Amino acid sequence: MANGSSRPTAASLNSAAARAGEKDGNAVNQTPMHVQRNGAHPHAVFTRQQVQSGEERLVPGDFIVTHGSGFVDSLIRLMTRSRWNHAALIVASDGTLIEALGTGLTRDKISKYQRRDYFVVRLDLDDEDRAEVLAYANAMLERHPKYGLLTIATIALRILTRMRLVIKKDGTFICSEFVARSLAQGGRIWFEDTSLITPADLYNSCVKNEPI
């Protein structure tokens, strides 16, 4: 949990999650818990409103799930049948984040999403684990990998055909893959190839508290 920050009430957290879930067309987990547990990985979930009001502070190693309106965003939304089509990793308490966009891996600020709904997810990682997450993320940023359009095509084929084959070009990332791989450096276990994890998977796993 964020040191020195107040905990959101169960009612406010679940109400906000429910409103977003209704837009997504799915009911979110209504369990009145601030900390949810997915397998052996407890985590906390905060809304955009809680972050912008200062009720909750960002911690490096948090990540967000949100939505966009670009071509790739629309494609991902169509494939996964989810409103949530983007993910990014928080790397500083001032809201600096690293994300994979069409131009490749880049650094920006969470304020760019101030007019969009998003959820902040905080895994129960210690300082050493968070340092590993951030070291990996920054190392990848220096290499500036390109966006994984081939990975997007693989996910589309997987959804349409149920195939298990993973086709990926080295030196590329999609947004949710980058977040998942970074968190894996801190000990987060994913029961799925990280190349195939979508923003909807992150949302379903960590906000709705459903297994991938």
Sequence and secondary structure as in RCSB ss.txt:
>XXXX:A:sequence
MANGSSRPTAASLNSAAARAGEKDGNAVNQTPMHVQRNGAHPHAVFTRQQVQSGEERLVPGDFIVTHGSGFVDSL
IRLMTRSRWNHAALIVASDGTLIEALGTGLTRDKISKYQRRDYFVVRLDLDDEDRAEVLAYANAMLERHPKYGLL
TIATIALRILTRMRLVIKKDGTFICSEFVARSLAQGGRIWFEDTSLITPADLYNSCVKNEPI
>XXXX:A:secstr
  TT     HHHHHHHHHHHHHHHTS       SEEEETTEEEEEEEHHHHHTTSS   TT EEEE   SHHHHH
HHHHHT S  EEEEE STTSEEEEEETTEEEEEEGGGGTTS  EEEEE   HHHHHHHHHHHHHHHHH  EE HH
HHHHHHHHHHH        TTEE HHHHHHHHHHHTT   SS GGG  HHHHHHHHTS    
